[in-house]
């Protein structure tokens, strides 16, 4: 599985960094970025929590080889 931040959607709420601090961080503009696209197995619960908490759906989780962007309204996974 892979994770990324849709930077065009991010509003800098910071929920992702609080949920998975080893995976996400905020840049100097306050927008989130993924520190890694392939988190370790023990980091995935926080990644999924971050995806669920993101108020604008900017945390995108995809199966390997899946589309790079979530469908409208799909805040957690792409297929």
N, C-alpha and C positions, 0 to 999 in steps of 0.2 A: 504494500500500500504506500501511497505517497500523500503528502500534504503540501499545500501552498496557501498564500494569502492573495486574494484578489485585491490588489492595491487600489484599483479604480473604485472599489466598494468600501474599503476600510475608512472608518471615521475615527479611529484611535480610541475606542472605548477601553481597551486594555484587558478585556476578559480573557483573551487567549494567553497573554503573558502570565496572568495570575493562575490560570488553569494548568499551563504547561510551560514553566519558565525556561526549561532547557531546550524547548522547541521554538518558542516565539520570543521576540523582543520588539521594542518600539524604537524607531529611528529618531533622529534629531527633530523631525517634524511631528512626532507623536504617532506616526502611522506604524502599524505592525508589519513585521516581516518574519518569514520562517527562517530559522537558523539552520535547519536541515530539511530536506524534502523527504527523507526516509528515517523517521524517528525509530529509536530502539523499541523493542516489544513492551517494555515496562512504561514507556511514555505514551502509548496509544490511549489509555483511559483518559488522560488529561487532554490529549488532542481531540478526542470525541466530545469531551465536556466543553472544550473551547468552541468547537463547531456548533454545539447546541446553544451556547450562551451568546455567541456573537449576534448583536442586534441587527446587523445588516447582511449576514450570511457570507462574510468575506473569508471565512476559514473553509477551504475546499479540500475534501478528502476523496481520493480516487484509488481504485484498484490499479495495480500495475498494468500499463498498456491501455488504460481507459482514457476517455476524453479529458482534456485538461481543465475544463470549466464546468461547473454545475449548471444544471438546467434551471430556468427561472423558478424560484420558490423552493428549490432543493438546497437546504442549508448544510447538509452533512456529507452526502456522498454523490459521486458521479459513477456511471456504469459504462 
